[in-house]
Each structure stands twice: as structure tokens, then as C-alpha cells.
């Protein structure tokens, strides 16, 4: 078996092993889940090592043909399950396999109910995400794109931390499901016209201008909810607040990237005329979302909601880069997606550590954390600076390239986007000042305990990754460059 199918099925093998373990043996269940996810991550690094940077073509391609006779019995309809990856999907698979072991470790001591089901949910989610990022068939992408909702729905609804978790889970599920129904109709229309859903064949297929516009809008309805863009962003802050810490980590780190990845993999190369036609719409919605979410963040009182609304701003910065439709903007957008997939989960981890100690995320109960939690304060300040794109961190390189690409595409839009970065710095520094400095509030019932050894070592890989990506971006850009050029040439 080649590496890519092995990575795809290894988490499911872990699920099978866990099913044979008694539910009372929670330590063994956690150990098997962590070992399966860690092994998947280590093998995914082999994909990076063996990847050919000089080629923009799909690599590690494996095809599994599913052939069924048609109704009349004379002709055959071929449906193939094809997996492969290029320089873009490679890093999203590595990021997925990196975050899942973290999610299992986060719940090692805090998740006490249904531990077996908790590990199974994350391993199944990992397998579905890897499939979504590697599949090269429109129909199968839709299947995995939607299947991701099921384990995430359970993670929010079962292991959420507050009373409104069921409502948040249904809101998340229904928003994303309804948005994707139009994409399913568009896929059926494409199949009726071309007779295939194979992405590599469709890249060489041309559609009429009117049909391109219709198909683009159908795909946009699905991807915009996942990003999320205005006005379909309401589900995200609610889902983050109600989800457990590990749920917020995977939601911010990977699930939000499915929408922008869909734009880059399908909308832009399949419908180039429509992508140019609707670029003003994307730019307008993105700028409005950045301004709205930044101003909304300033009035939030829940720590998780503050970080969730900042995610909306960052992901709409990504869409600006993607629809600049030039190499600098798209490369910066991909790098910013990866950077956000590291920085935002780290901030959610830090908020989760506070919640584990005091069972509240309301900002008014906190203050002066730097006095009694110096290691926590250093970590929180570092990731806050990364979140506002301090030079030397991963976000800076991504946002700089996005702005370069945006200036080449539309100077006015780029100026607006650059101006809104001041709002991002405002709410981030305001949060740091309220949380870390000043005098401790009189609400404290117990002294703060600083980060434990387990919590510190959970954050250390994020620190190293953010610095490596910020100081040596060519390590990532060299892999991405050919694949981005290949997409923009279509």
C-alpha cells in the first residue's frame, strides 16, 4: 500500500482497535487513539519528504475504480475514487495529522465521560478530513466534505461545556448542510454535461459563460458558509463557545479551511471566467467581514468569542488573497491559512487551560495573570503578537503576500484591507491588557496555577512551527509555488 492510502486508513484502524477495548479501560483507549494519530502524523511527514517541489501536478495518485452497469445493461458508468495531492493539499493533510494528536492529549484529563466515543470521533474526523483534502473527484469530495459534519456535530453536542451546546451543534450542522445542497445540484449538472466527476478531466473542460456563473454561485453558497463570510457567519462564534477545547482547536485549525480550500481547488480553476466576474463581490464581502468582525470583537466579553470573531477576520483576509488571482496573493492566502491553523488553535488551548482552572471564560473575572502565571502570560502574549502579524511570525508573511497580491489586483481594496489591520491590533492588545496586566480581580476564589508540564509541551510545537514558518517561509513557499501556478494557468 502506498503512503497516501495508508494515512487515509490508519486512523480507521485505530478506531477498530479501540472498539475491542472495554469502555472502562480509559487509559488504554486514550493510548491507542493517541498512538494511531501520532503514527499518522509521522507517516504524513514522509509525504512532505518525498514530495517533488518542481512539479505542480498531482502526486501519490491512487485510483480505485467503481464500475456499475447502467439501467439498460449495455453501457457502463465508471465512478472512480481517486486520491492524490499537490503542494497545497499536502500541507493541509500535515496540519490535520498534527492537530488530531493535540486534540486527544487536550482531553486526556478533562474528558471523563464517553472517553471511548471521544477518541473514535476524532479519529474518524481525521480520516474524513484527509480524504476531503486528497480526493480528486467532485462527488466524493462532496461526500467527505459533508461527512465531516457528523463527528463535529457529536463533539460539540456531547462534550460541549455549556447548556446551549445542543443548540450550537444543530446550528452548526444545519447552516453548513443547507449551504452545501446547492453544490450537490451543481455537481449533478456538471456530471450531466461532461459524463464525469473526475477533477483532472474537468480541469480540461470548458463551460459556457452563463453556466459558469450559475455553477460558481452554487459552489460559493457552500464554501462561503464554511469560511465563514458575511452574512452566514453566525454559527461560528456559537459553535466555538459551546465546543470543548479540542473541538475549538480542530474547528479553527482545519474545518474553516475547507471553505477556502474549496475556492482554490474547485471554484477558481473550474470556473475562471466566473471567478473574475464575481471578484468584486468577494472583495466587498471580505472587507465588510473584516471590519464587522473586528468591531464586534471589541465588545465581546467571552474569551472564546473574541478569538472566534478574530478568526472570521483572518479567514476573510484569506479570501481577499485568493481572489486577487495572482501568484503572490494566492501563495500568501495559503500561507495565511496554515499560519491561522497554528495560531488560533494555540489561543483556544490557552483559553481552555484557563477554563479548566476556573470554569469561566468571562473576561471580567480575569486580570493580572502575568503576576501569578508568568509562563501562561508569555505564551499568550507570543500567540497574540503572532495573531496580529508581528514580523518574524507566520501570519506576517502570509498577510504581507496577500496585501502585495491585493495591491496588484485592486489598490483601493488593498488599502482598505491594510487599514483594517489596525482594528485587529486594537482588540488583541486590549485583550492582553485586560487579561494579563493590572491587579487581580476580587472574584478569585483560589490562586492561579501556572501551566503544567503537559500543557507547556502541548504549546511548544505551535511555538516552533510559527517561528519556522515566519523566519523560513521559503521552506513552505517552494512546495506551494508550482501548484499555485498550475491552478492559475487553467
C-alpha positions in Angstrom: 0.0 0.0 0.0 1.3 3.5 -0.9 1.7 6.2 1.7 -1.4 8.3 1.0 -4.0 5.4 1.3 -2.1 4.3 4.4 -2.5 7.7 6.0 -6.2 7.7 5.0 -7.0 4.3 6.6 -4.6 4.3 9.6 -7.0 6.3 11.9 -9.8 3.9 11.0 -7.5 1.0 12.0 -7.1 2.8 15.4 -10.9 3.0 15.6 -11.2 -0.7 15.1 -8.7 -1.4 17.8 -10.5 0.9 20.2 -13.8 -0.9 19.6 -12.3 -4.1 21.0 -11.2 -2.4 24.2 -13.6 -2.3 27.2 -15.0 1.2 27.9 -13.8 1.1 31.5 -10.2 0.8 30.4 -10.0 4.5 29.5 -6.2 4.7 29.7 -5.7 2.1 27.0 -8.4 3.7 24.9 -6.6 7.1 25.1 -3.2 5.5 24.4 -4.5 3.7 21.3 -6.1 6.8 20.0 -3.0 8.9 20.6 -0.7 6.3 19.1 -2.8 5.9 16.0 -3.0 9.7 15.4 0.7 10.2 16.2 1.8 7.4 13.8 -0.4 9.0 11.1 1.3 12.4 11.6 4.8 10.8 11.4 3.9 9.0 8.2 2.4 12.2 6.7 5.8 13.8 7.1 7.1 11.2 4.7 4.8 12.7 2.1 6.5 16.0 2.6 10.0 14.5 2.4 9.2 12.5 -0.8 7.2 15.4 -2.5 8.7 16.8 -5.7 8.7 20.6 -5.3 9.5 21.2 -9.0 6.1 19.7 -10.2 2.7 21.3 -10.0 1.0 18.0 -10.9 -0.8 15.7 -8.5 1.5 13.2 -6.9 1.0 10.0 -4.9 -2.1 9.4 -7.1 -4.1 6.2 -6.4 -7.3 5.3 -8.3 -9.9 2.8 -7.2 -12.5 2.3 -10.0 -16.1 1.5 -9.1 -17.8 0.2 -12.2 -21.6 -0.3 -12.3 -23.8 -1.3 -15.3 -26.3 1.3 -16.4 -30.0 0.7 -16.4 -30.2 -0.7 -19.9 -27.4 -3.2 -19.3 -25.5 -2.3 -22.4 -23.2 0.6 -21.3 -21.1 1.1 -18.2 -20.8 4.1 -16.0 -17.4 4.4 -14.3 -17.1 6.1 -11.0 -13.6 6.3 -9.7 -12.3 7.0 -6.2 -9.1 8.9 -6.9 -6.8 10.3 -4.3 -3.7 12.4 -4.8 -2.1 15.6 -3.6 -0.2 18.7 -4.8 1.7 21.3 -2.8 -1.4 22.9 -1.5 -3.3 19.8 -0.1 0.0 18.4 1.2 0.2 21.0 4.0 -3.5 20.7 4.9 -3.1 17.0 5.4 0.1 17.5 7.5 -1.7 20.2 9.6 -4.7 17.8 10.1 -2.5 15.0 11.3 -0.6 17.4 13.5 -3.7 18.8 15.3 -5.5 15.5 16.0 -2.9 14.1 18.5 -3.1 17.5 20.2 -6.9 17.2 20.5 -6.6 13.8 22.1 -4.0 15.0 24.5 -6.1 18.0 25.5 -8.9 15.8 26.6 -6.6 13.4 28.4 -7.6 14.6 31.9 -10.6 16.9 31.2 -12.8 14.5 29.2 -14.2 12.0 31.7 -17.5 10.9 30.1 -17.6 8.6 27.0 -13.9 8.6 26.5 -14.1 5.7 24.0 -16.5 7.6 21.8 -14.4 10.8 22.1 -11.3 9.1 20.7 -13.4 7.4 18.0 -15.0 10.7 16.9 -11.6 12.4 16.5 -10.0 9.5 14.6 -13.0 9.3 12.2 -12.9 13.0 11.8 -9.2 12.8 10.9 -9.8 10.2 8.2 -12.6 12.2 6.7 -10.6 15.4 6.6 -7.6 13.7 5.0 -10.0 12.2 2.4 -11.5 15.6 1.7 -8.1 17.2 1.1 -6.8 14.4 -1.1 -9.8 13.2 -3.2 -9.7 14.2 -6.8 -13.3 13.6 -7.6 -16.1 16.1 -7.2 -18.8 13.7 -6.0 -16.5 12.0 -3.4 -15.3 15.4 -2.3 -18.9 16.4 -1.6 -19.4 13.2 0.4 -16.4 13.7 2.6 -17.0 17.5 2.8 -20.4 16.8 4.3 -19.4 13.7 6.4 -17.1 15.9 8.4 -20.2 17.5 9.9 -21.3 14.2 11.7 -18.3 13.7 14.1 -18.0 17.5 14.7 -21.7 17.7 15.5 -21.2 15.0 18.1 -18.1 16.6 19.5 -19.9 19.9 20.1 -23.2 18.3 21.3 -21.9 15.6 23.6 -18.7 17.1 25.0 -19.5 20.8 24.9 -19.0 22.8 28.0 -22.3 24.7 28.5 -26.0 24.3 28.4 -26.5 25.7 24.9 -24.3 23.1 23.3 -27.1 21.2 21.6 -28.5 24.4 20.0 -24.9 25.3 18.9 -24.4 21.8 17.4 -27.7 21.9 15.4 -26.9 25.5 14.3 -23.5 24.4 13.0 -24.9 21.3 11.3 -27.9 23.0 9.6 -26.0 26.1 8.4 -23.3 24.1 6.7 -25.6 21.3 5.4 -28.2 23.7 3.8 -25.4 25.7 2.2 -24.0 22.6 0.5 -27.2 21.4 -1.1 -26.7 23.8 -4.0 -23.2 22.4 -4.5 -24.7 18.9 -4.9 -27.1 20.1 -7.6 -24.2 21.8 -9.3 -22.1 18.6 -9.3 -25.1 16.7 -10.8 -25.3 19.4 -13.5 -21.6 19.0 -14.3 -22.0 15.2 -14.5 -24.9 15.5 -16.9 -22.9 17.8 -19.2 -19.5 16.1 -19.1 -20.3 12.5 -18.0 -17.6 12.5 -15.3 -16.8 14.0 -11.9 -13.1 13.3 -12.2 -11.3 16.6 -11.3 -8.3 16.0 -13.6 -10.6 15.7 -16.6 -12.8 18.6 -15.5 -9.8 20.9 -15.4 -9.6 20.5 -19.1 -13.3 21.0 -19.7 -14.8 24.4 -20.6 -18.3 25.6 -19.7 -20.4 28.3 -21.3 -20.2 31.7 -19.5 -23.8 31.6 -18.3 -23.3 28.0 -16.9 -20.1 29.0 -15.3 -21.8 31.8 -13.4 -24.6 29.5 -12.2 -22.2 26.8 -11.1 -19.8 29.2 -9.4 -22.7 30.7 -7.3 -23.8 27.1 -6.3 -20.3 26.3 -5.1 -20.0 29.7 -3.4 -23.1 29.1 -1.4 -21.4 26.0 0.2 -17.9 27.4 0.6 -18.9 30.8 2.0 -20.7 29.2 5.0 -17.6 27.2 5.8 -15.2 30.2 5.6 -17.4 31.8 7.1 -18.3 35.0 5.1 -21.0 37.6 5.9 -23.8 37.1 6.5 -23.6 33.4 7.1 -21.0 33.6 9.9 -23.4 33.4 12.9 -22.8 29.7 13.6 -19.1 30.1 14.2 -18.9 32.1 17.5 -21.7 30.0 18.9 -20.0 26.7 17.9 -16.7 27.8 19.4 -18.1 28.9 22.7 -20.1 25.7 23.2 -17.5 23.3 21.9 -14.9 21.6 24.2 -11.3 22.9 23.9 -10.3 20.2 21.4 -13.4 20.9 19.3 -12.4 24.6 19.0 -8.9 23.6 18.1 -9.9 21.4 15.2 -12.7 23.8 14.2 -10.4 26.8 13.9 -7.4 24.8 12.7 -8.9 22.7 9.9 -12.7 22.9 9.4 -12.6 26.7 8.5 -10.0 25.9 5.8 -12.4 23.6 3.9 -14.2 26.6 2.5 -11.1 28.5 1.3 -9.6 25.2 0.1 -12.8 24.6 -1.9 -12.5 28.1 -3.6 -8.8 27.3 -4.5 -9.3 23.7 -5.6 -12.6 24.0 -7.4 -14.1 27.5 -7.9 -11.1 29.3 -9.3 -9.7 26.6 -11.7 -13.0 25.1 -12.9 -14.8 28.5 -13.4 -12.1 31.1 -14.3 -14.5 33.5 -16.1 -17.0 33.4 -13.2 -14.2 33.9 -10.6 -13.1 37.1 -12.4 -16.7 38.2 -12.8 -17.5 37.8 -9.1 -14.2 39.1 -7.7 -15.8 42.5 -6.7 -18.5 40.6 -4.8 -15.8 38.6 -2.9 -13.8 41.7 -2.2 -16.8 43.6 -0.9 -17.9 40.8 1.4 -14.4 40.2 2.7 -13.7 43.9 3.6 -17.1 44.2 5.3 -16.5 41.0 7.2 -13.1 42.1 8.4 -14.4 45.5 9.6 -17.6 44.0 11.1 -15.8 41.1 12.9 -13.1 43.4 14.3 -15.5 45.9 15.7 -17.7 43.1 17.1 -14.7 41.6 18.8 -14.1 44.8 20.8 -17.5 44.4 22.5 -17.3 40.7 23.4 -17.0 39.6 27.0 -16.3 35.8 26.4 -12.7 34.9 25.7 -13.6 32.2 23.1 -15.9 34.6 21.2 -13.1 37.2 21.0 -10.8 34.6 19.3 -13.7 33.3 17.2 -14.5 36.7 15.7 -10.8 37.3 15.0 -10.9 34.0 13.0 -13.7 35.5 10.9 -11.4 38.5 10.1 -8.4 36.3 9.3 -10.3 33.9 7.0 -11.8 36.8 5.1 -8.3 38.1 4.6 -7.6 34.8 3.0 -10.4 35.1 0.5 -9.0 38.5 -0.5 -5.7 36.9 -1.3 -7.3 34.0 -3.2 -9.4 36.3 -5.4 -6.5 38.6 -6.2 -5.9 35.8 -8.7 -2.2 36.4 -8.9 0.7 34.2 -7.5 1.6 36.5 -4.7 -1.9 36.8 -3.3 -2.8 33.1 -3.6 0.6 31.9 -2.1 0.1 34.4 0.7 -3.5 33.1 1.2 -2.3 29.5 1.5 0.4 30.5 3.9 -2.0 32.6 6.0 -4.4 29.6 6.2 -1.6 27.4 7.5 -0.5 30.1 10.0 -4.0 30.7 11.2 -4.3 26.9 11.6 -1.5 27.1 14.2 -2.0 30.4 16.0 -5.8 30.3 16.5 -5.8 26.7 18.0 -2.9 27.7 20.3 -5.0 30.6 21.6 -8.0 28.4 22.1 -5.8 26.0 24.0 -4.7 28.8 26.3 -8.3 29.9 26.9 -9.2 26.2 27.6 -6.4 26.0 30.2 -7.9 29.0 32.0 -11.4 27.5 31.8 -10.2 24.2 33.3 -8.9 26.0 36.3 -11.8 28.5 36.9 -14.8 27.2 34.9 -15.5 30.6 33.4 -14.5 32.4 30.2 -15.9 35.8 31.1 -13.2 38.4 30.7 -14.3 40.5 33.7 -13.3 37.7 36.1 -9.7 37.8 35.0 -6.8 40.3 35.4 -3.2 40.3 36.5 -2.5 36.8 35.2 1.1 37.8 34.5 1.7 38.1 38.2 0.9 34.5 39.1 1.1 32.8 35.7 4.2 34.1 34.0 4.6 31.2 31.6 1.0 31.4 30.6 1.4 35.2 30.1 4.5 34.7 27.9 2.7 32.1 25.7 -0.5 34.2 25.4 1.5 37.3 24.5 3.5 35.4 21.9 0.5 34.0 20.1 -1.4 37.3 20.4 1.6 39.0 18.6 1.5 36.3 16.0 -2.2 36.8 15.6 -1.7 40.5 14.8 1.1 39.5 12.3 4.2 40.6 14.2 7.3 40.4 11.8 9.0 37.1 12.4 5.8 35.1 12.8 3.9 33.0 10.3 1.0 35.4 10.0 3.2 38.3 8.9 4.5 36.5 5.8 1.0 35.4 4.8 -0.7 38.8 5.3 2.2 40.7 3.6 1.9 38.5 0.5 -1.9 38.8 0.5 -1.5 42.6 0.6 1.1 42.6 -2.2 -1.3 40.5 -4.3 -4.3 42.7 -3.5 -2.3 45.8 -4.5 -1.6 44.3 -7.8 -5.3 43.5 -8.3 -7.1 46.4 -6.7 -5.3 49.3 -5.0 -8.4 50.6 -3.2 -9.3 47.2 -1.8 -5.8 46.6 -0.6 -5.7 50.0 1.1 -8.9 49.2 2.9 -7.6 45.8 4.0 -4.4 47.2 5.3 -6.3 49.9 7.2 -8.4 47.3 9.0 -5.3 45.6 10.4 -5.2 48.5 12.9 -8.5 47.2 14.3 -7.0 43.7 14.7 -4.1 45.1 16.8 -6.6 47.1 18.9 -8.7 44.2 20.1 -5.7 41.9 20.5 -3.8 44.4 22.7 -7.0 45.3 24.6 -7.5 41.6 25.4 -3.9 41.2 26.5 -4.1 44.2 28.7 -7.3 43.1 30.4 -6.2 39.5 30.9 -2.5 39.7 31.7 -1.9 43.0 33.4 -3.4 45.2 36.1 -4.4 44.0 39.6 -6.1 40.6 40.2 -9.9 40.9 40.5 -11.6 40.4 43.8 -13.6 37.4 42.3 -10.7 35.0 42.7 -11.5 32.1 45.0 -8.2 30.3 44.5 -4.7 31.2 43.5 -3.8 30.6 39.8 -1.7 27.7 39.0 0.7 28.3 36.1 0.9 26.0 33.1 1.6 22.4 33.9 4.4 20.4 32.2 1.8 18.7 29.9 0.2 22.0 28.9 3.6 23.6 28.2 4.7 20.8 26.0 1.4 20.9 24.2 2.1 24.5 23.2 5.8 24.1 22.3 5.2 22.5 18.8 3.0 25.5 18.0 5.7 28.0 19.0 8.3 26.2 17.0 6.0 25.9 13.9 5.0 29.6 14.0 8.6 30.7 14.2 9.9 28.4 11.5 7.1 29.5 9.1 7.8 33.1 9.9 11.6 33.0 9.7 11.9 30.5 6.9 8.8 30.8 4.7 10.6 29.5 1.6 10.5 26.0 3.1 6.7 26.2 2.6 6.5 28.5 -0.4 8.9 26.3 -2.5 6.4 23.5 -2.2 3.3 25.7 -2.8 4.6 27.7 -5.7 4.3 25.3 -8.6 0.9 24.1 -7.6 -0.4 27.7 -7.3 1.0 28.5 -10.7 -0.7 25.4 -12.1 -4.1 26.4 -10.8 -3.8 30.0 -12.0 -2.9 28.8 -15.5 -6.1 26.9 -16.0 
